[in-house]
Structure formats: C-alpha cells, structure tokens
Amino acid sequence: MKTDLLLRQTRMHFPRFDVGEIKIAPIEKGGSDRKFYRVRCSSEQSLILVKYNLEREENRHYVEIAQFLEKHGIRAPRIYYHDADEGLVWLEDLGERDLFSYRDESWLVRRAFYESALDEVRKLHRLPESVCVEMHQHLPAEFNAALYSWEQSYFFENCLGRYFKIEKAKTDELAALPAFSEIAEQLAQLPRVLVHRDFQSQNILVRNGQT
C-alpha cells in the first residue's frame, strides 16, 4: 500500500491531526507479512502503523493478543485503531531503541534491561490456565514433541550450520543423539503456559529504562 493512501487512511481515522504535518516513513523491520511505518503527527507526537497481509491467519489475531496483554498488565503497545477490512493497525509508538541496539554496551548497562524483560515475560508465564483458555482461538499450534523437534532442527541448520559454519555431517550427528528426542518428549509433558514464541532482542523495545 502506497504511503499517500496510508496518509489518507490515517487522516480519516484521526481527523484531529493536521494533515499538513503528518509524515509517514517505513520502518525497516518486521515479519510475518507485516509492514511497519512511523507516522509523525507533530514534532512531539507519533504513532506506529502496521499493514498486515489479510491472507496470513496469524496476522488476524495481532490486535486481540495485544489487547489481552494490556488487560493483564503485560507491557505492549496500546492499540489506537484497527481497520480489519484493510488490515491496518495504528498503535502506540514506544520508540526506536530495542534491546539489540544495546548489544555493545557493558553488562552493567544491559543487565537492567535483561532483568526487566524477564520480569515482564514472567507475568505471561504465570497466567492461570483458566485465563489462557480465552486466547486459545487466537494462538498457533501448541508446543508438542514434534514442534520441539522441528525447533531443534532449525537450530542445527541455521545457528550451527549457517552462522557457526559447522559441517552438515557434524550437525546431523548431533541431531541424531537420543538425548534430543528425549528432551522434546520431556518438554512436551510439562504444563501448558502462554509463551511469546519470538522473545528475542529485536522484539524487545526499551523506553525509560524499561523493556
């Protein structure tokens, strides 16, 4: 979708903004067929605009999940407006700094951010099953033994193979160890809790010293 059309959509849903001051710029990060834009409404105010692919099922649940997190006191960008027909979401702008951008800082600096992130995600893990049930229809497949095995294979191929350049024969040898299938089976027997599934540094925003 072209930025001039996004501009018109923004003006339509936020008529109080001065159309002459609204500026839209793409954010070069995203995933799952979602495109992100920063909408500057004035020198002091901005929003994030998300354009998602209507054909990808997981994108249809983006807003419900964000509202669920807010309802249970878990920090996430606030939803301002959702145009489900166009696949557009306007949400709170939490800034440009993510945890990954602090990677070169000392551990003394980074430690507080990591602790803040872990404290926040712990809130999600501690939600009782009775609460989690209401989100079942909005979530992808649960982690079972087969999915844990797939994640292991992804690690062997992309982390060990592509990043660390370990030969395929060696990664295949490691993947064949019985311990990995045993781990997958043991993990699959644990109680079910909600998890983030992509809890990594580029998805964790830092604002006012908190993640």
PEGIHU-V749015 format. One record per pair of residues at least 4 apart in sequence whose C-alpha atoms are under 8 Angstrom apart, sorted by sequence separation. I is the first residue (numbers start at 1). J is the second residue. D is the distance in Angstrom with one decimal. If there is no record, write none. Layout:
I:J:D ; I:J:D
//
This chain:
1:5:6.8 ; 2:6:6.5 ; 3:7:6.0 ; 4:8:6.4 ; 5:9:6.2 ; 6:10:6.1 ; 7:11:6.2 ; 8:12:6.1 ; 9:13:6.4 ; 10:14:5.8 ; 11:15:5.2 ; 17:21:7.8 ; 18:22:6.6 ; 30:34:5.9 ; 31:35:7.4 ; 41:45:5.5 ; 42:46:6.9 ; 56:60:7.3 ; 57:61:7.6 ; 58:62:7.1 ; 61:65:6.2 ; 62:66:6.3 ; 63:67:6.2 ; 64:68:6.1 ; 65:69:6.3 ; 66:70:6.4 ; 67:71:6.1 ; 68:72:6.4 ; 69:73:6.3 ; 70:74:5.5 ; 83:87:5.9 ; 84:88:6.5 ; 97:101:6.2 ; 98:102:7.4 ; 99:103:7.2 ; 105:109:6.2 ; 106:110:6.4 ; 107:111:5.5 ; 108:112:7.5 ; 109:113:7.5 ; 110:114:6.3 ; 111:115:6.1 ; 112:116:6.1 ; 113:117:6.2 ; 114:118:6.2 ; 115:119:6.1 ; 116:120:6.2 ; 117:121:6.3 ; 118:122:6.0 ; 119:123:6.9 ; 120:124:7.3 ; 121:125:6.6 ; 122:126:6.1 ; 123:127:6.6 ; 127:131:6.5 ; 128:132:6.5 ; 129:133:6.2 ; 130:134:7.7 ; 131:135:7.8 ; 132:136:6.8 ; 135:139:6.6 ; 143:147:5.6 ; 144:148:6.2 ; 145:149:6.2 ; 146:150:6.3 ; 147:151:6.2 ; 148:152:6.3 ; 149:153:6.3 ; 150:154:6.2 ; 151:155:6.3 ; 152:156:6.3 ; 153:157:6.1 ; 154:158:5.9 ; 155:159:5.1 ; 156:160:5.1 ; 157:161:4.8 ; 158:162:4.8 ; 159:163:5.0 ; 160:164:4.9 ; 161:165:4.8 ; 162:166:7.7 ; 166:170:6.8 ; 167:171:6.5 ; 168:172:5.9 ; 169:173:6.2 ; 170:174:6.3 ; 171:175:6.0 ; 172:176:6.2 ; 173:177:6.9 ; 176:180:7.6 ; 177:181:7.7 ; 178:182:6.3 ; 179:183:6.1 ; 180:184:6.3 ; 181:185:6.2 ; 182:186:6.1 ; 183:187:6.1 ; 184:188:6.2 ; 185:189:6.7 ; 186:190:7.1 ; 199:203:6.6 ; 200:204:6.7 ; 206:210:5.5 ; 207:211:6.3 ; 1:6:7.1 ; 10:15:8.0 ; 11:16:8.0 ; 17:22:7.3 ; 30:35:5.9 ; 40:45:6.2 ; 41:46:5.4 ; 54:59:7.0 ; 69:74:5.0 ; 70:75:6.4 ; 82:87:7.7 ; 83:88:5.1 ; 105:110:6.5 ; 127:132:6.8 ; 143:148:6.4 ; 154:159:7.7 ; 155:160:6.6 ; 156:161:6.1 ; 157:162:6.5 ; 158:163:6.3 ; 159:164:6.3 ; 160:165:6.3 ; 161:166:4.9 ; 166:171:6.9 ; 175:180:6.9 ; 198:203:7.5 ; 199:204:7.5 ; 206:211:4.4 ; 11:17:6.8 ; 29:35:7.6 ; 30:36:6.5 ; 40:46:4.3 ; 41:47:7.6 ; 53:59:6.8 ; 54:60:6.9 ; 69:75:6.9 ; 70:76:6.5 ; 82:88:5.9 ; 83:89:6.3 ; 160:166:5.6 ; 161:167:6.5 ; 205:211:5.4 ; 29:36:7.1 ; 39:46:5.4 ; 40:47:6.5 ; 52:59:6.3 ; 69:76:6.7 ; 82:89:4.5 ; 103:110:7.7 ; 161:168:6.6 ; 204:211:6.2 ; 11:19:6.4 ; 27:35:7.6 ; 28:36:7.5 ; 38:46:6.9 ; 39:47:5.0 ; 70:78:7.3 ; 81:89:5.9 ; 82:90:6.5 ; 102:110:6.8 ; 26:35:7.7 ; 27:36:5.3 ; 38:47:5.9 ; 39:48:5.9 ; 80:89:7.7 ; 81:90:5.2 ; 26:36:6.0 ; 27:37:5.2 ; 38:48:4.7 ; 39:49:6.7 ; 66:76:6.5 ; 79:89:7.3 ; 80:90:5.5 ; 81:91:7.0 ; 161:171:7.2 ; 26:37:4.2 ; 27:38:6.6 ; 37:48:5.7 ; 38:49:6.2 ; 66:77:7.2 ; 67:78:7.5 ; 79:90:6.3 ; 80:91:5.1 ; 157:168:7.9 ; 160:171:7.1 ; 25:37:5.5 ; 26:38:6.3 ; 36:48:6.8 ; 37:49:5.0 ; 66:78:7.3 ; 67:79:7.3 ; 79:91:4.4 ; 80:92:7.0 ; 24:37:6.4 ; 25:38:5.4 ; 36:49:5.8 ; 37:50:6.4 ; 66:79:7.3 ; 78:91:5.5 ; 79:92:6.5 ; 24:38:5.7 ; 25:39:6.7 ; 36:50:4.7 ; 77:91:6.2 ; 78:92:5.1 ; 99:113:7.3 ; 157:171:7.5 ; 7:22:7.4 ; 24:39:4.6 ; 35:50:5.7 ; 36:51:6.5 ; 77:92:5.0 ; 156:171:5.9 ; 7:23:7.7 ; 23:39:5.7 ; 24:40:6.4 ; 34:50:6.6 ; 35:51:5.1 ; 63:79:7.1 ; 77:93:7.0 ; 156:172:8.0 ; 7:24:7.0 ; 22:39:6.7 ; 23:40:5.1 ; 34:51:5.6 ; 35:52:6.4 ; 77:94:6.8 ; 6:24:7.9 ; 22:40:5.5 ; 23:41:6.7 ; 34:52:4.3 ; 21:40:7.6 ; 22:41:4.5 ; 33:52:5.9 ; 34:53:6.4 ; 63:82:7.5 ; 156:175:7.2 ; 21:41:5.9 ; 22:42:6.8 ; 33:53:5.5 ; 3:24:6.6 ; 21:42:5.9 ; 3:25:7.9 ; 153:175:7.2 ; 18:41:7.2 ; 33:56:7.5 ; 152:175:7.7 ; 17:41:6.3 ; 32:56:7.8 ; 34:59:7.7 ; 33:59:8.0 ; 63:89:7.8 ; 32:59:7.3 ; 152:180:7.9 ; 149:180:7.7 ; 54:86:7.9 ; 149:181:6.9 ; 54:87:6.0 ; 53:87:6.7 ; 52:87:5.3 ; 149:184:6.1 ; 51:87:5.7 ; 52:88:6.5 ; 145:181:8.0 ; 148:184:5.4 ; 51:88:4.8 ; 50:88:5.6 ; 51:89:6.7 ; 146:184:7.6 ; 49:88:6.9 ; 50:89:5.0 ; 145:184:4.9 ; 148:187:8.0 ; 49:89:5.6 ; 50:90:6.4 ; 144:184:7.7 ; 145:185:5.2 ; 148:188:7.9 ; 49:90:4.5 ; 50:91:7.9 ; 144:185:7.8 ; 48:90:5.7 ; 49:91:6.4 ; 145:187:7.3 ; 47:90:6.6 ; 48:91:5.2 ; 144:187:7.7 ; 145:188:5.3 ; 47:91:5.9 ; 48:92:6.1 ; 144:188:4.8 ; 47:92:5.4 ; 48:93:5.3 ; 75:120:7.2 ; 143:188:6.8 ; 46:92:7.9 ; 47:93:4.9 ; 74:120:6.5 ; 46:93:6.3 ; 74:121:7.8 ; 74:123:6.7 ; 74:124:7.1 ; 38:93:7.8 ; 132:193:7.5 ; 132:194:6.8 ; 129:192:7.7 ; 129:193:7.0 ; 128:193:7.8 ; 127:193:7.4 ; 126:193:7.4 ; 127:194:7.5 ; 13:81:7.7 ; 125:193:5.6 ; 125:194:5.6 ; 65:135:7.7 ; 124:194:6.2 ; 125:195:6.3 ; 124:195:6.8 ; 65:138:7.3 ; 64:138:7.5 ; 121:195:8.0 ; 121:196:7.7 ; 61:138:5.5 ; 61:139:7.8 ; 58:138:7.7 ; 58:139:7.7 ; 58:140:7.3 ; 117:204:7.4 ; 120:211:7.9 ; 113:206:7.5 ; 117:210:7.7 ; 116:210:6.0 ; 117:211:5.4 ; 116:211:5.8 ; 113:209:7.0 ; 112:209:7.9 ; 113:210:6.2 ; 113:211:6.2 ; 100:201:4.8 ; 101:202:7.9 ; 99:201:4.8 ; 100:202:5.3 ; 98:201:6.7 ; 99:202:6.2 ; 98:202:5.7 ; 99:203:7.8 ; 100:204:8.0 ; 98:203:6.9 ; 99:204:5.6 ; 98:204:5.4 ; 99:205:6.1 ; 98:205:4.1 ; 99:206:6.3 ; 97:205:5.9 ; 98:206:5.3 ; 96:205:7.5 ; 97:206:5.7 ; 95:205:7.3 ; 97:207:7.4 ; 94:205:6.9 ; 95:206:7.6 ; 94:206:7.8 ; 95:207:6.8 ; 99:211:7.8 ; 94:207:6.6
//
